[in-house]
Amino acid sequence: MVQSTQKDGSLVFRFSGRLDTMECSRIEGEVTQQAQTAGQPVVFDLAGVDFVASAFLRLCLVVQQKAAGNPLRLINVSPPIKKVFKIAGLDKLVVG
């Protein structure tokens, strides 16, 4: 599940549950389209997430690429999920 809001000049996506391959396929179009047209930094809030598949890592890279030079940041990332990003070499996206 994903919800988007505007906060402090950023487009914030709040994710919850498992971000497995099927869920990422379901939300990818909506998330990338909003990020591409937002014209502002994008934040992924993972406070409610307990699992990420490689499809979510791909979604992060796609959003970062399509966000037209606006940065992508990840916040509220649990230690096990931080480890996944570190192993993938994407730990620079994780803010806290």
Backbone as JSON Lines, residues from 0, in Angstrom:
{"i":0,"aa":"M","n":[0.85,-1.19,0.0],"ca":[0.0,0.0,0.0],"c":[0.89,1.24,0.0]}
{"i":1,"aa":"V","n":[0.43,2.26,-0.69],"ca":[1.2,3.51,-0.76],"c":[0.24,4.69,-0.74]}
{"i":2,"aa":"Q","n":[0.65,5.73,-0.02],"ca":[-0.09,7.0,0.01],"c":[0.92,8.1,-0.27]}
{"i":3,"aa":"S","n":[0.48,9.13,-1.0],"ca":[1.36,10.25,-1.27],"c":[0.78,11.53,-0.68]}
{"i":4,"aa":"T","n":[1.68,12.38,-0.17],"ca":[1.31,13.67,0.39],"c":[2.42,14.67,0.08]}
{"i":5,"aa":"Q","n":[2.11,15.93,0.24],"ca":[3.1,17.0,0.13],"c":[3.52,17.41,1.54]}
{"i":6,"aa":"K","n":[4.82,17.52,1.78],"ca":[5.29,17.96,3.09],"c":[6.64,18.65,2.94]}
{"i":7,"aa":"D","n":[6.73,19.86,3.46],"ca":[7.99,20.62,3.48],"c":[8.66,20.69,2.11]}
{"i":8,"aa":"G","n":[7.89,20.93,1.07],"ca":[8.45,21.08,-0.27],"c":[8.87,19.78,-0.93]}
{"i":9,"aa":"S","n":[8.41,18.65,-0.41],"ca":[8.74,17.35,-0.98],"c":[7.47,16.55,-1.23]}
{"i":10,"aa":"L","n":[7.54,15.66,-2.19],"ca":[6.48,14.69,-2.42],"c":[6.84,13.45,-1.61]}
{"i":11,"aa":"V","n":[6.02,13.12,-0.63],"ca":[6.31,12.02,0.29],"c":[5.38,10.84,-0.01]}
{"i":12,"aa":"F","n":[5.99,9.69,-0.24],"ca":[5.25,8.44,-0.41],"c":[5.42,7.64,0.86]}
{"i":13,"aa":"R","n":[4.3,7.27,1.49],"ca":[4.33,6.43,2.69],"c":[3.92,5.01,2.29]}
{"i":14,"aa":"F","n":[4.85,4.09,2.48],"ca":[4.61,2.7,2.12],"c":[4.32,1.91,3.39]}
{"i":15,"aa":"S","n":[3.59,0.8,3.23],"ca":[3.36,-0.08,4.37],"c":[3.27,-1.53,3.88]}
{"i":16,"aa":"G","n":[3.56,-2.44,4.8],"ca":[3.47,-3.86,4.48],"c":[4.69,-4.38,3.75]}
{"i":17,"aa":"R","n":[4.44,-5.34,2.9],"ca":[5.5,-5.99,2.12],"c":[5.58,-5.35,0.73]}
{"i":18,"aa":"L","n":[6.76,-4.95,0.36],"ca":[6.98,-4.4,-0.98],"c":[7.61,-5.5,-1.82]}
{"i":19,"aa":"D","n":[6.8,-6.51,-2.12],"ca":[7.27,-7.63,-2.92],"c":[7.11,-7.3,-4.4]}
{"i":20,"aa":"T","n":[7.47,-8.22,-5.24],"ca":[7.45,-7.99,-6.68],"c":[6.06,-7.63,-7.2]}
{"i":21,"aa":"M","n":[5.05,-8.34,-6.73],"ca":[3.69,-8.05,-7.21],"c":[3.23,-6.66,-6.78]}
{"i":22,"aa":"E","n":[3.48,-6.29,-5.54],"ca":[3.06,-4.97,-5.05],"c":[3.81,-3.87,-5.79]}
{"i":23,"aa":"C","n":[5.09,-4.06,-6.01],"ca":[5.87,-3.04,-6.73],"c":[5.39,-2.89,-8.17]}
{"i":24,"aa":"S","n":[5.03,-3.99,-8.81],"ca":[4.49,-3.92,-10.17],"c":[3.18,-3.15,-10.18]}
{"i":25,"aa":"R","n":[2.38,-3.34,-9.15],"ca":[1.07,-2.69,-9.07],"c":[1.2,-1.17,-8.88]}
{"i":26,"aa":"I","n":[2.19,-0.71,-8.11],"ca":[2.3,0.71,-7.77],"c":[3.31,1.48,-8.62]}
{"i":27,"aa":"E","n":[4.13,0.79,-9.39],"ca":[5.22,1.45,-10.1],"c":[4.76,2.59,-11.0]}
{"i":28,"aa":"G","n":[3.74,2.36,-11.81],"ca":[3.28,3.39,-12.74],"c":[2.82,4.65,-12.02]}
{"i":29,"aa":"E","n":[2.02,4.49,-10.99],"ca":[1.52,5.63,-10.22],"c":[2.65,6.41,-9.55]}
{"i":30,"aa":"V","n":[3.56,5.68,-8.91],"ca":[4.65,6.34,-8.18],"c":[5.59,7.06,-9.14]}
{"i":31,"aa":"T","n":[5.99,6.4,-10.21],"ca":[6.93,7.05,-11.14],"c":[6.3,8.24,-11.84]}
{"i":32,"aa":"Q","n":[5.02,8.13,-12.19],"ca":[4.34,9.25,-12.85],"c":[4.27,10.47,-11.93]}
{"i":33,"aa":"Q","n":[3.89,10.25,-10.68],"ca":[3.82,11.37,-9.73],"c":[5.19,11.97,-9.48]}
{"i":34,"aa":"A","n":[6.21,11.13,-9.34],"ca":[7.57,11.62,-9.09],"c":[8.09,12.42,-10.28]}
{"i":35,"aa":"Q","n":[7.76,11.96,-11.47],"ca":[8.24,12.62,-12.7],"c":[7.63,14.0,-12.87]}
{"i":36,"aa":"T","n":[6.37,14.15,-12.49],"ca":[5.69,15.43,-12.7],"c":[5.72,16.34,-11.48]}
{"i":37,"aa":"A","n":[6.25,15.88,-10.36],"ca":[6.21,16.65,-9.11],"c":[7.08,17.89,-9.17]}
{"i":38,"aa":"G","n":[8.24,17.8,-9.8],"ca":[9.14,18.95,-9.85],"c":[9.72,19.33,-8.5]}
{"i":39,"aa":"Q","n":[9.83,18.37,-7.61],"ca":[10.37,18.61,-6.27],"c":[11.0,17.32,-5.74]}
{"i":40,"aa":"P","n":[11.76,17.42,-4.66],"ca":[12.36,16.2,-4.1],"c":[11.3,15.16,-3.74]}
{"i":41,"aa":"V","n":[11.69,13.89,-3.82],"ca":[10.8,12.78,-3.51],"c":[11.35,12.05,-2.29]}
{"i":42,"aa":"V","n":[10.45,11.73,-1.35],"ca":[10.82,11.01,-0.13],"c":[9.99,9.73,-0.07]}
{"i":43,"aa":"F","n":[10.67,8.62,0.17],"ca":[10.0,7.35,0.43],"c":[10.08,7.1,1.93]}
{"i":44,"aa":"D","n":[8.93,7.09,2.61],"ca":[8.86,6.82,4.05],"c":[8.54,5.34,4.21]}
{"i":45,"aa":"L","n":[9.49,4.6,4.77],"ca":[9.34,3.15,4.9],"c":[9.02,2.71,6.32]}
{"i":46,"aa":"A","n":[8.44,3.6,7.12],"ca":[8.15,3.29,8.53],"c":[7.28,2.04,8.67]}
{"i":47,"aa":"G","n":[6.36,1.82,7.77],"ca":[5.45,0.69,7.88],"c":[5.83,-0.52,7.05]}
{"i":48,"aa":"V","n":[7.07,-0.56,6.57],"ca":[7.5,-1.63,5.66],"c":[8.33,-2.67,6.41]}
{"i":49,"aa":"D","n":[7.99,-3.95,6.19],"ca":[8.74,-5.01,6.84],"c":[9.5,-5.91,5.87]}
{"i":50,"aa":"F","n":[9.35,-5.65,4.56],"ca":[10.06,-6.46,3.56],"c":[10.16,-5.68,2.26]}
{"i":51,"aa":"V","n":[11.32,-5.74,1.61],"ca":[11.47,-5.18,0.27],"c":[12.11,-6.23,-0.64]}
{"i":52,"aa":"A","n":[11.56,-6.37,-1.82],"ca":[12.1,-7.25,-2.84],"c":[13.02,-6.43,-3.75]}
{"i":53,"aa":"S","n":[13.74,-7.12,-4.6],"ca":[14.61,-6.41,-5.54],"c":[13.8,-5.5,-6.45]}
{"i":54,"aa":"A","n":[12.53,-5.8,-6.65],"ca":[11.67,-4.93,-7.47],"c":[11.53,-3.55,-6.84]}
{"i":55,"aa":"F","n":[11.57,-3.46,-5.51],"ca":[11.5,-2.15,-4.87],"c":[12.81,-1.39,-5.07]}
{"i":56,"aa":"L","n":[13.93,-2.08,-5.03],"ca":[15.21,-1.43,-5.32],"c":[15.18,-0.84,-6.73]}
{"i":57,"aa":"R","n":[14.64,-1.61,-7.66],"ca":[14.5,-1.13,-9.04],"c":[13.59,0.09,-9.1]}
{"i":58,"aa":"L","n":[12.48,0.05,-8.36],"ca":[11.57,1.19,-8.33],"c":[12.29,2.44,-7.82]}
{"i":59,"aa":"C","n":[13.11,2.29,-6.81],"ca":[13.89,3.43,-6.3],"c":[14.78,4.01,-7.38]}
{"i":60,"aa":"L","n":[15.46,3.16,-8.12],"ca":[16.35,3.63,-9.18],"c":[15.57,4.31,-10.3]}
{"i":61,"aa":"V","n":[14.43,3.75,-10.67],"ca":[13.59,4.34,-11.72],"c":[13.1,5.72,-11.29]}
{"i":62,"aa":"V","n":[12.61,5.82,-10.06],"ca":[12.11,7.1,-9.56],"c":[13.24,8.12,-9.5]}
{"i":63,"aa":"Q","n":[14.4,7.69,-9.04],"ca":[15.54,8.61,-8.96],"c":[15.89,9.13,-10.36]}
{"i":64,"aa":"Q","n":[15.82,8.26,-11.33],"ca":[16.14,8.64,-12.71],"c":[15.07,9.56,-13.32]}
{"i":65,"aa":"K","n":[13.8,9.29,-13.05],"ca":[12.7,10.04,-13.66],"c":[12.33,11.31,-12.91]}
{"i":66,"aa":"A","n":[12.9,11.52,-11.74],"ca":[12.53,12.67,-10.93],"c":[13.19,13.97,-11.43]}
{"i":67,"aa":"A","n":[13.72,13.94,-12.61],"ca":[14.24,15.14,-13.29],"c":[15.21,15.95,-12.43]}
{"i":68,"aa":"G","n":[16.19,15.28,-11.88],"ca":[17.22,15.99,-11.12],"c":[16.86,16.27,-9.67]}
{"i":69,"aa":"N","n":[15.65,15.96,-9.27],"ca":[15.27,16.14,-7.87],"c":[15.68,14.89,-7.09]}
{"i":70,"aa":"P","n":[16.22,15.07,-5.9],"ca":[16.74,13.92,-5.16],"c":[15.65,13.0,-4.62]}
{"i":71,"aa":"L","n":[15.99,11.73,-4.5],"ca":[15.15,10.74,-3.83],"c":[15.82,10.41,-2.51]}
{"i":72,"aa":"R","n":[15.04,10.43,-1.42],"ca":[15.55,10.05,-0.1],"c":[14.63,9.01,0.51]}
{"i":73,"aa":"L","n":[15.2,8.13,1.29],"ca":[14.43,7.14,2.03],"c":[14.56,7.45,3.51]}
{"i":74,"aa":"I","n":[13.44,7.44,4.22],"ca":[13.46,7.72,5.65],"c":[12.74,6.61,6.41]}
{"i":75,"aa":"N","n":[12.99,6.56,7.71],"ca":[12.35,5.59,8.61],"c":[12.55,4.16,8.11]}
{"i":76,"aa":"V","n":[13.79,3.85,7.79],"ca":[14.15,2.54,7.25],"c":[14.63,1.65,8.4]}
{"i":77,"aa":"S","n":[14.04,0.48,8.53],"ca":[14.43,-0.44,9.6],"c":[15.82,-1.01,9.33]}
{"i":78,"aa":"P","n":[16.52,-1.46,10.37],"ca":[17.87,-2.02,10.17],"c":[17.94,-3.17,9.16]}
{"i":79,"aa":"P","n":[17.0,-4.13,9.17],"ca":[17.1,-5.19,8.15],"c":[16.97,-4.66,6.71]}
{"i":80,"aa":"I","n":[16.12,-3.66,6.51],"ca":[15.96,-3.11,5.17],"c":[17.16,-2.24,4.81]}
{"i":81,"aa":"K","n":[17.73,-1.54,5.79],"ca":[18.97,-0.79,5.53],"c":[20.05,-1.73,5.02]}
{"i":82,"aa":"K","n":[20.1,-2.92,5.6],"ca":[21.1,-3.91,5.2],"c":[20.92,-4.3,3.73]}
{"i":83,"aa":"V","n":[19.68,-4.46,3.29],"ca":[19.4,-4.78,1.88],"c":[19.93,-3.69,0.97]}
{"i":84,"aa":"F","n":[19.68,-2.43,1.34],"ca":[20.17,-1.32,0.53],"c":[21.7,-1.25,0.54]}
{"i":85,"aa":"K","n":[22.31,-1.56,1.66],"ca":[23.78,-1.54,1.75],"c":[24.37,-2.62,0.86]}
{"i":86,"aa":"I","n":[23.81,-3.83,0.91],"ca":[24.3,-4.92,0.08],"c":[24.17,-4.58,-1.4]}
{"i":87,"aa":"A","n":[23.09,-3.89,-1.76],"ca":[22.85,-3.51,-3.16],"c":[23.67,-2.29,-3.58]}
{"i":88,"aa":"G","n":[24.35,-1.66,-2.62],"ca":[25.14,-0.46,-2.94],"c":[24.3,0.79,-3.07]}
{"i":89,"aa":"L","n":[23.09,0.76,-2.51],"ca":[22.18,1.9,-2.59],"c":[21.98,2.58,-1.25]}
{"i":90,"aa":"D","n":[22.87,2.33,-0.32],"ca":[22.71,2.85,1.02],"c":[22.83,4.38,1.08]}
{"i":91,"aa":"K","n":[23.33,5.02,0.06],"ca":[23.4,6.5,0.05],"c":[22.01,7.12,-0.04]}
{"i":92,"aa":"L","n":[21.02,6.35,-0.48],"ca":[19.65,6.85,-0.55],"c":[19.01,6.93,0.84]}
{"i":93,"aa":"V","n":[19.49,6.1,1.75],"ca":[18.87,5.99,3.06],"c":[19.34,7.14,3.97]}
{"i":94,"aa":"V","n":[18.39,7.93,4.42],"ca":[18.71,9.07,5.28],"c":[18.63,8.69,6.75]}
{"i":95,"aa":"G","n":[17.59,8.04,7.15],"ca":[17.46,7.67,8.56],"c":[16.21,6.92,8.85]}
